[in-house]
Amino acid sequence: MSEASITPPPTGTPQSTPPGASPVRMAPWLLPLAFFWVVMLGRTCGGTDAKAVPYSTFLQLVDSGRVTDVLVSETDVQATLRAPDSAKAKRITAVRVDPALVETLRAHHITVTGRGSAGWLQSLIGWLLPLALMIALWSWLGRRFMGQQTGGVLNFGRSGATIFAETSVNVTFDSVAGVDEAKAELREIVAFLKDPTAFGRLGAHIPKGVLLVGPPGTGKTLLARAVAGESRVPFLSINGSEFVELFVGIGAARVRDLFLQARKQAPCIVFIDEIDALGRARGTSALSGANDEKEQTLNQLLAELDGFSPDSRVIVLAATNRPEILDPALLRAGRFDRQVLVDRPDRAGRVQILRVHVQGITLDASLQLDDAAALTPGFTGADLANLVNEAALTATRRGATSVTIDDFTAAVERIVAGLATRSRILSRQERMITSYHEMGHALVAMAIPGTDPVHKVSIVPHGLGALGFTLQRPTEDRYIATRKELEGRLAVMLGGRAAELVVFHELSTGAADDLVKATELARDMVTRYGMDETVGHIAYGSSNGLMPGAAQLIAPESRLYSESTAREIEMAVRAIVSRALERGMQILSTNRAALEEGAQRLLVEETLEREQLPALVVPTEPRSSAVA
């Protein structure tokens, strides 16, 4: 149940590009066209190789006998000279002027120059060339600024989905580890896309939509790519948030465009990642209304899913880590009628994932991946990939030639507790309180059967605010917990506060995070798990998937229990926390000598491993009790 590929999926080569996506396409024909017009204009304007002279100069040359022949037109005259002039020009041209006016001006020795009218071709080119250049520039700017991005002004209605060709998705099921059940579910999709006739020989048809559900980092997106890579069909990928726009109707238009592309590419796979951004249940927003843009987009998606015929060979895959907030209409049969759970991997799955991620990592010969997997219950595929990288970095920093199990342990501590910040200097009193606090956690955990074993205790500050930590790692994967086990966890959480009360008879702010976690667990025991006799076996928690406080924001009067019941819940939570604190104080009071010994040793050495922890004098709890 993880993202197990050591290399990121290829970005692929889109099969089609939106119009206007490449503004430089104009350059190959725009420059030659402009050059052609400039040459034509120059040739037209030049007209001939004759030298242009004033009309009066032309008359002087005629009077002096230097002209041999003259070509007269309606607007100008062209003459050939007997001998070239000082500029070595053999032919001259001049614009004609009214003869009567010329005689008058010549009498006053005034130079006469005419102005001719442009020809029709020259005038046409003079108008068309600037116009053509303006249109070309405007078109280029329009393509660059309005069509280059999918969300441009002229492309609001385009879906923006990235289309990967059949050969551009190199991820297969072999690239995904730890999700055997999910892969078995999705192999039917691959079989249908490869051979729909054989798959439907008994009249069955493939589900239209498959929803991948699981925590973040478990490999949902990677699984969708693996389906496309195995079936060798085009893969259209888009994020749910890309449908949401400020302008009304744009999201629905993008949904229509997405499924239009899918029908053209069929057989193909449409993958919508983070579909909860698009498919949130209607009517749950305080600002939602009849014309809400998100609801219109969702309505269009529902209509498109209904529009697929059973033989369309278009499969819609979607992924979310919040299925509880999706609209029920989206999950009904005929739309997303199959949900595939991509959960956190178990120990065997974590070994498979680590085996994929350690490729290319130099491991110590004595390292067993099963030992590393035992350190990481609850880790997702992304967490395991980060763990391997951190372990390799740890080994590199200490100058080792290979990665050992100690490097994996240090990497787990860094991920769980944070980076050690030895530059944070604590006073003697603060270090003493922290030592007793952390040793209180450790001894209470050691005294109560069924709790997770303590691996390490440290008073070295870690992370942003932790002045110390007590690291517990479970020995096996657990999926249910009894009331007795939860009460034991509460006692361990409050072991640090209990140690402060037993030793100093004073309270500090060091237990703030412990109190938050203990209160949340106690409230879940009362409101979700029905583990309090006073309140009863009733679930009072919200089942609509809203964030805490959202239901009160929408409709404060919609709470399903009365004020008296709310008071009973608060009293039950308070009683559970108080009993856990008293239990921890009793354990530490009985083992006061072990508490003093462990705290003093921790002050000196700062970090104690499991083997260095003091032994309890008398077990407070009977260790022979079986855990249900």
LUMDOFI-236206 format. One record per residue (C-alpha): residue number from 0; residue in one letter; y, x, z. Coordinates in steps of 0.25 Angstrom, whole numbers, m for minus. Layout:
BEGIN
REC     n   res      yy      xx      zz
REC   NUM     A       Y       X       Z
...
//
This chain:
BEGIN
REC     n   res      yy      xx      zz
REC     0     M       0       0       0
REC     1     S      10      11      m4
REC     2     E      18      17     m15
REC     3     A       8      29     m17
REC     4     S      13      35     m30
REC     5     I      18      49     m28
REC     6     T      27      48     m40
REC     7     P      37      37     m41
REC     8     P      34      27     m52
REC     9     P      40      31     m66
REC    10     T      53      24     m69
REC    11     G      48      20     m83
REC    12     T      54      19     m96
REC    13     P      60       5     m99
REC    14     Q      55      m2    m111
REC    15     S      68      m9    m114
REC    16     T      82      m5    m111
REC    17     P      93     m16    m109
REC    18     P     103     m17    m120
REC    19     G     115      m8    m118
REC    20     A     107       1    m108
REC    21     S     110      14    m116
REC    22     P     125      15    m120
REC    23     V     123      28    m127
REC    24     R     115      21    m139
REC    25     M     128      19    m146
REC    26     A     132      34    m147
REC    27     P     122      37    m159
REC    28     W     129      28    m168
REC    29     L     143      27    m162
REC    30     L     147      41    m165
REC    31     P     142      42    m179
REC    32     L     149      28    m182
REC    33     A     162      33    m177
REC    34     F     161      46    m184
REC    35     F     159      38    m197
REC    36     W     171      29    m195
REC    37     V     180      41    m192
REC    38     V     175      49    m205
REC    39     M     177      36    m214
REC    40     L     191      34    m208
REC    41     G     195      48    m210
REC    42     R     191      47    m225
REC    43     T     197      34    m227
REC    44     C     210      38    m221
REC    45     G     211      51    m228
REC    46     G     209      44    m241
REC    47     T     210      57    m250
REC    48     D     213      72    m249
REC    49     A     227      70    m254
REC    50     K     239      75    m246
REC    51     A     248      64    m241
REC    52     V     263      67    m243
REC    53     P     276      59    m242
REC    54     Y     279      50    m254
REC    55     S     292      58    m256
REC    56     T     285      71    m256
REC    57     F     276      65    m267
REC    58     L     289      61    m275
REC    59     Q     294      75    m274
REC    60     L     281      81    m279
REC    61     V     282      72    m291
REC    62     D     297      76    m294
REC    63     S     293      91    m293
REC    64     G     282      89    m303
REC    65     R     271      93    m294
REC    66     V     262      80    m296
REC    67     T     253      79    m307
REC    68     D     247      65    m305
REC    69     V     249      53    m296
REC    70     L     239      42    m291
REC    71     V     247      30    m287
REC    72     S     241      19    m279
REC    73     E     248       7    m272
REC    74     T     250      14    m259
REC    75     D     250      29    m262
REC    76     V     251      40    m273
REC    77     Q     242      52    m274
REC    78     A     247      64    m282
REC    79     T     241      77    m287
REC    80     L     249      90    m287
REC    81     R     250     100    m297
REC    82     A     248     111    m287
REC    83     P     244     110    m272
REC    84     D     256     109    m262
REC    85     S     258     118    m250
REC    86     A     247     111    m243
REC    87     K     237     113    m254
REC    88     A     237      99    m257
REC    89     K     234      95    m272
REC    90     R     235      80    m270
REC    91     I     245      72    m262
REC    92     T     246      57    m258
REC    93     A     258      49    m254
REC    94     V     261      34    m250
REC    95     R     269      27    m260
REC    96     V     283      22    m256
REC    97     D     293      12    m263
REC    98     P     299      20    m275
REC    99     A     313      14    m272
REC   100     L     313      18    m258
REC   101     V     308      32    m261
REC   102     E     320      34    m271
REC   103     T     330      30    m260
REC   104     L     323      39    m249
REC   105     R     322      51    m259
REC   106     A     337      50    m261
REC   107     H     339      53    m246
REC   108     H     328      64    m246
REC   109     I     319      56    m237
REC   110     T     304      59    m236
REC   111     V     296      46    m240
REC   112     T     282      44    m234
REC   113     G     274      31    m237
REC   114     R     263      25    m228
REC   115     G     251      19    m234
REC   116     S     242       7    m229
REC   117     A     228      10    m225
REC   118     G     217       6    m234
REC   119     W     207      m5    m230
REC   120     L     196       4    m227
REC   121     Q     205      13    m218
REC   122     S     210       1    m211
REC   123     L     196      m5    m209
REC   124     I     191       8    m203
REC   125     G     204       9    m194
REC   126     W     200      m4    m188
REC   127     L     185      m3    m187
REC   128     L     184      11    m182
REC   129     P     192       8    m169
REC   130     L     185      m6    m167
REC   131     A     171       1    m169
REC   132     L     174      11    m159
REC   133     M     179       1    m149
REC   134     I     167      m8    m151
REC   135     A     157       4    m149
REC   136     L     165       9    m137
REC   137     W     165      m5    m131
REC   138     S     150      m7    m133
REC   139     W     146       7    m127
REC   140     L     154       4    m115
REC   141     G     148     m10    m114
REC   142     R     134      m4    m115
REC   143     R     137       7    m105
REC   144     F     144      m1     m94
REC   145     M     138     m15     m96
REC   146     G     124     m13    m101
REC   147     Q     119       0     m96
REC   148     Q     115      m6     m82
REC   149     T     106     m18     m81
REC   150     G     116     m25     m72
REC   151     G     127     m23     m82
REC   152     V     137     m34     m86
REC   153     L     130     m37     m98
REC   154     N     116     m36     m93
REC   155     F     116     m44     m80
REC   156     G     104     m53     m85
REC   157     R      95     m41     m87
REC   158     S      84     m39     m77
REC   159     G      85     m24     m76
REC   160     A      70     m22     m75
REC   161     T      64      m9     m78
REC   162     I      54     m10     m88
REC   163     F      43       1     m88
REC   164     A      34       2    m100
REC   165     E      19       2     m99
REC   166     T      17      17     m99
REC   167     S      29      20     m89
REC   168     V      22      15     m76
REC   169     N      13      26     m72
REC   170     V       9      20     m58
REC   171     T      m5      15     m57
REC   172     F     m13      10     m45
REC   173     D     m18      24     m43
REC   174     S      m4      27     m39
REC   175     V      m4      17     m28
REC   176     A     m12      19     m15
REC   177     G     m15      11      m3
REC   178     V     m13      m2      m9
REC   179     D     m27      m5     m14
REC   180     E     m26     m20     m11
REC   181     A     m13     m22     m18
REC   182     K     m18     m14     m30
REC   183     A     m31     m23     m31
REC   184     E     m22     m35     m32
REC   185     L     m13     m29     m43
REC   186     R     m25     m24     m51
REC   187     E     m26     m39     m56
REC   188     I     m12     m38     m62
REC   189     V     m16     m26     m69
REC   190     A     m29     m32     m75
REC   191     F     m21     m44     m80
REC   192     L     m11     m36     m87
REC   193     K     m21     m27     m93
REC   194     D     m31     m38     m98
REC   195     P     m26     m52     m95
REC   196     T     m37     m58    m104
REC   197     A     m48     m52     m95
REC   198     F     m41     m55     m82
REC   199     G     m39     m69     m85
REC   200     R     m52     m72     m92
REC   201     L     m55     m83     m81
REC   202     G     m42     m89     m82
REC   203     A     m35     m82     m71
REC   204     H     m21     m77     m73
REC   205     I     m13     m66     m66
REC   206     P      m3     m69     m55
REC   207     K      11     m69     m61
REC   208     G      18     m62     m49
REC   209     V      13     m52     m39
REC   210     L      21     m49     m26
REC   211     L      19     m35     m20
REC   212     V      22     m37      m5
REC   213     G      23     m26       5
REC   214     P      31     m17      14
REC   215     P      41      m7       7
REC   216     G      35       6       2
REC   217     T      21       0       0
REC   218     G      20       2     m15
REC   219     K      23     m12     m21
REC   220     T      32      m6     m32
REC   221     L      22       5     m35
REC   222     L      11      m6     m36
REC   223     A      19     m14     m46
REC   224     R      20      m1     m54
REC   225     A       6       2     m53
REC   226     V       2     m12     m59
REC   227     A      11      m9     m71
REC   228     G       5       5     m72
REC   229     E      m9       0     m72
REC   230     S      m7     m12     m81
REC   231     R       2      m4     m91
REC   232     V      12     m15     m94
REC   233     P      27     m15     m93
REC   234     F      33     m15     m79
REC   235     L      46     m22     m77
REC   236     S      52     m18     m63
REC   237     I      64     m23     m56
REC   238     N      69     m25     m42
REC   239     G      72     m39     m36
REC   240     S      86     m35     m32
REC   241     E      90     m32     m47
REC   242     F      90     m47     m50
REC   243     V     100     m50     m39
REC   244     E     114     m51     m45
REC   245     L     128     m55     m41
REC   246     F     130     m64     m53
REC   247     V     123     m78     m53
REC   248     G     111     m78     m63
REC   249     I     110     m64     m66
REC   250     G      97     m62     m57
REC   251     A      90     m74     m64
REC   252     A      94     m68     m78
REC   253     R      88     m55     m74
REC   254     V      75     m62     m69
REC   255     R      74     m69     m83
REC   256     D      77     m55     m90
REC   257     L      66     m48     m82
REC   258     F      55     m58     m85
REC   259     L      60     m59    m100
REC   260     Q      57     m44    m101
REC   261     A      44     m46     m94
REC   262     R      39     m56    m104
REC   263     K      43     m47    m115
REC   264     Q      36     m35    m109
REC   265     A      23     m43    m105
REC   266     P      13     m39    m101
REC   267     C      21     m33     m90
REC   268     I      24     m32     m75
REC   269     V      37     m37     m69
REC   270     F      40     m30     m55
REC   271     I      51     m35     m46
REC   272     D      52     m26     m34
REC   273     E      59     m31     m21
REC   274     I      58     m45     m26
REC   275     D      63     m50     m12
REC   276     A      77     m47     m17
REC   277     L      75     m58     m28
REC   278     G      65     m67     m22
REC   279     R      70     m70      m8
REC   280     A      67     m84      m3
REC   281     R      78     m94      m8
REC   282     G      87    m100       3
REC   283     T      85     m89      13
REC   284     S      99     m83      11
REC   285     A     111     m88      19
REC   286     L     119     m87       6
REC   287     S     109     m93      m4
REC   288     G     113    m105     m12
REC   289     A     109    m113     m24
REC   290     N     115    m103     m34
REC   291     D     111     m91     m26
REC   292     E     108     m80     m37
REC   293     K      96     m74     m30
REC   294     E      89     m88     m30
REC   295     Q      92     m90     m45
REC   296     T      86     m76     m47
REC   297     L      74     m80     m39
REC   298     N      73     m94     m46
REC   299     Q      73     m87     m60
REC   300     L      62     m77     m55
REC   301     L      53     m89     m51
REC   302     A      55     m96     m64
REC   303     E      52     m83     m72
REC   304     L      39     m81     m64
REC   305     D      35     m96     m67
REC   306     G      38     m93     m82
REC   307     F      26     m83     m84
REC   308     S      14     m88     m90
REC   309     P       1     m83     m85
REC   310     D      m2     m75     m98
REC   311     S      12     m69     m98
REC   312     R       7     m56     m92
REC   313     V      19     m53     m84
REC   314     I      16     m49     m70
REC   315     V      27     m50     m59
REC   316     L      26     m40     m48
REC   317     A      35     m40     m36
REC   318     A      37     m33     m23
REC   319     T      43     m36     m10
REC   320     N      42     m32       5
REC   321     R      48     m45       9
REC   322     P      39     m56       4
REC   323     E      43     m66      15
REC   324     I      57     m68       9
REC   325     L      52     m71      m5
REC   326     D      54     m85     m10
REC   327     P      41     m93      m9
REC   328     A      43     m98     m23
REC   329     L      41     m84     m28
REC   330     L      28     m82     m21
REC   331     R      21     m95     m25
REC   332     A       9     m95     m35
REC   333     G      13     m92     m49
REC   334     R      24     m82     m46
REC   335     F      21     m71     m36
REC   336     D       8     m77     m33
REC   337     R       1     m64     m28
REC   338     Q       6     m56     m17
REC   339     V       1     m42     m15
REC   340     L       2     m35      m2
REC   341     V       6     m20      m2
REC   342     D       5     m17      12
REC   343     R       6      m4      20
REC   344     P      m6       5      18
REC   345     D     m17       7      28
REC   346     R     m22      20      32
REC   347     A     m31      21      20
REC   348     G     m20      17      11
REC   349     R     m11      27      17
REC   350     V     m21      38      14
REC   351     Q     m21      34       0
REC   352     I      m6      34      m1
REC   353     L      m5      48       6
REC   354     R     m15      53      m4
REC   355     V      m6      49     m16
REC   356     H       7      54     m10
REC   357     V       1      68      m5
REC   358     Q      m2      72     m19
REC   359     G       6      84     m22
REC   360     I       8      87      m7
REC   361     T       1      99      m1
REC   362     L      m8      94      11
REC   363     D     m15     102      21
REC   364     A     m30     103      20
REC   365     S     m32      97      33
REC   366     L     m23      85      31
REC   367     Q     m30      72      30
REC   368     L     m22      60      24
REC   369     D     m29      50      33
REC   370     D     m22      57      45
REC   371     A      m9      56      38
REC   372     A     m11      41      35
REC   373     A     m15      39      50
REC   374     L       0      43      53
REC   375     T       6      33      44
REC   376     P       2      18      48
REC   377     G      12       8      42
REC   378     F      17      18      31
REC   379     T      19      13      17
REC   380     G      17      21       4
REC   381     A      31      25       4
REC   382     D      30      30      18
REC   383     L      18      38      15
REC   384     A      25      44       3
REC   385     N      36      48      12
REC   386     L      27      53      23
REC   387     V      20      63      13
REC   388     N      33      68       8
REC   389     E      38      70      23
REC   390     A      26      77      27
REC   391     A      27      87      15
REC   392     L      42      89      18
REC   393     T      38      92      33
REC   394     A      27     102      28
REC   395     T      37     109      19
REC   396     R      48     110      30
REC   397     R      38     117      39
REC   398     G      34     127      28
REC   399     A      19     122      27
REC   400     T      11     123      15
REC   401     S       4     110      16
REC   402     V       6      96      23
REC   403     T      m1      94      36
REC   404     I      m4      81      45
REC   405     D       7      86      54
REC   406     D      17      85      42
REC   407     F      13      71      40
REC   408     T      14      68      55
REC   409     A      28      74      55
REC   410     A      32      66      43
REC   411     V      27      53      50
REC   412     E      36      56      62
REC   413     R      48      59      53
REC   414     I      46      45      45
REC   415     V      43      37      58
REC   416     A      53      44      68
REC   417     G      63      50      59
REC   418     L      68      64      57
REC   419     A      68      73      70
REC   420     T      83      75      74
REC   421     R      82      87      84
REC   422     S      97      89      82
REC   423     R      99      76      91
REC   424     I     101      82     105
REC   425     L      97      73     117
REC   426     S     102      75     131
REC   427     R      91      79     142
REC   428     Q      92      64     147
REC   429     E      90      58     133
REC   430     R      78      67     130
REC   431     M      72      64     144
REC   432     I      73      49     141
REC   433     T      68      50     127
REC   434     S      56      58     132
REC   435     Y      52      48     142
REC   436     H      55      37     132
REC   437     E      46      42     121
REC   438     M      35      46     131
REC   439     G      35      32     136
REC   440     H      32      27     122
REC   441     A      21      37     121
REC   442     L      14      34     135
REC   443     V      15      19     133
REC   444     A       8      20     120
REC   445     M      m3      29     125
REC   446     A      m5      19     137
REC   447     I      m7       6     129
REC   448     P     m20       4     121
REC   449     G     m18       0     106
REC   450     T      m5       7     104
REC   451     D      m3      17      93
REC   452     P      m6      32      97
REC   453     V       6      41     101
REC   454     H       7      53      91
REC   455     K      20      60      95
REC   456     V      31      58     105
REC   457     S      45      65     103
REC   458     I      59      65     109
REC   459     V      64      72      96
REC   460     P      75      63      90
REC   461     H      71      57      77
REC   462     G      78      49      67
REC   463     L      91      42      69
REC   464     G      90      38      83
REC   465     A      76      41      89
REC   466     L      77      51     101
REC   467     G      61      52     101
REC   468     F      49      45      96
REC   469     T      34      41     100
REC   470     L      26      42      87
REC   471     Q      14      32      87
REC   472     R       4      31      75
REC   473     P      m7      20      75
REC   474     T     m21      25      72
REC   475     E     m24      13      63
REC   476     D     m18       3      54
REC   477     R     m15     m10      62
REC   478     Y     m11     m24      56
REC   479     I     m11     m33      68
REC   480     A      m7     m31      82
REC   481     T     m11     m38      95
REC   482     R      m2     m43     106
REC   483     K      m7     m32     115
REC   484     E      m4     m21     104
REC   485     L      10     m26     102
REC   486     E      13     m26     117
REC   487     G       8     m12     117
REC   488     R      17      m8     106
REC   489     L      29     m15     114
REC   490     A      25      m6     127
REC   491     V      25       6     118
REC   492     M      39       3     112
REC   493     L      45       1     126
REC   494     G      38      13     132
REC   495     G      50      21     131
REC   496     R      59      11     138
REC   497     A      48      10     149
REC   498     A      48      25     151
REC   499     E      63      25     153
REC   500     L      62      14     163
REC   501     V      51      21     170
REC   502     V      57      35     171
REC   503     F      72      33     171
REC   504     H      73      18     175
REC   505     E      84      17     165
REC   506     L      85      12     150
REC   507     S      90      19     138
REC   508     T      94      16     123
REC   509     G      82      24     119
REC   510     A      73      12     118
REC   511     A      82       4     109
REC   512     D      73       5      97
REC   513     D      60       2     106
REC   514     L      67     m11     111
REC   515     V      70     m16      97
REC   516     K      55     m13      92
REC   517     A      49     m19     105
REC   518     T      58     m32     104
REC   519     E      54     m34      89
REC   520     L      40     m33      92
REC   521     A      40     m42     104
REC   522     R      48     m52      97
REC   523     D      38     m52      85
REC   524     M      27     m54      96
REC   525     V      33     m66     100
REC   526     T      39     m72      88
REC   527     R      29     m68      77
REC   528     Y      16     m65      84
REC   529     G      16     m76      94
REC   530     M      12     m66     105
REC   531     D      19     m73     117
REC   532     E      13     m84     125
REC   533     T      27     m90     129
REC   534     V      32     m91     115
REC   535     G      19     m95     109
REC   536     H      11     m92      96
REC   537     I      22     m96      87
REC   538     A      29     m87      77
REC   539     Y      45     m88      78
REC   540     G      48     m77      68
REC   541     S      55     m81      55
REC   542     S      45     m82      43
REC   543     N      55     m83      32
REC   544     G      57     m68      30
REC   545     L      72     m68      34
REC   546     M      78     m56      40
REC   547     P      81     m58      55
REC   548     G      93     m67      57
REC   549     A      93     m72      43
REC   550     A      87     m85      47
REC   551     Q      98     m87      58
REC   552     L     108     m84      48
REC   553     I     103     m94      38
REC   554     A     100    m105      48
REC   555     P     101    m102      63
REC   556     E      96    m116      66
REC   557     S      83    m113      58
REC   558     R      76    m105      70
REC   559     L      62    m112      72
REC   560     Y      63    m111      87
REC   561     S      72    m115      98
REC   562     E      81    m107     108
REC   563     S      71    m109     119
REC   564     T      60    m103     110
REC   565     A      69     m91     106
REC   566     R      71     m89     121
REC   567     E      57     m89     123
REC   568     I      55     m79     112
REC   569     E      65     m69     118
REC   570     M      59     m70     132
REC   571     A      45     m67     126
REC   572     V      50     m55     119
REC   573     R      57     m50     131
REC   574     A      44     m52     139
REC   575     I      36     m45     129
REC   576     V      45     m33     129
REC   577     S      47     m33     144
REC   578     R      31     m32     146
REC   579     A      30     m21     136
REC   580     L      41     m13     144
REC   581     E      34     m15     157
REC   582     R      21     m11     151
REC   583     G      27       2     147
REC   584     M      33       5     160
REC   585     Q      20       2     167
REC   586     I      13      12     158
REC   587     L      23      23     160
REC   588     S      24      21     175
REC   589     T       9      22     176
REC   590     N      10      35     168
REC   591     R      23      41     173
REC   592     A      17      55     174
REC   593     A      13      55     160
REC   594     L      27      49     156
REC   595     E      34      61     164
REC   596     E      24      71     158
REC   597     G      26      67     144
REC   598     A      41      65     144
REC   599     Q      43      79     150
REC   600     R      34      85     140
REC   601     L      41      78     129
REC   602     L      55      83     134
REC   603     V      50      97     132
REC   604     E      42      96     119
REC   605     E      50      85     113
REC   606     T      37      80     105
REC   607     L      23      77     110
REC   608     E      11      75     101
REC   609     R       0      65     105
REC   610     E      m8      75     112
REC   611     Q       3      80     121
REC   612     L       6      67     127
REC   613     P       3      65     142
REC   614     A     m10      57     146
REC   615     L      m8      44     153
REC   616     V     m13      44     168
REC   617     V     m19      30     168
REC   618     P     m19      21     155
REC   619     T     m11       9     158
REC   620     E     m18       1     148
REC   621     P     m34      m1     147
REC   622     R     m37       7     134
REC   623     S     m50       0     133
REC   624     S     m44     m13     128
REC   625     A     m47     m16     114
REC   626     V     m36     m19     104
REC   627     A     m38     m33      97
//
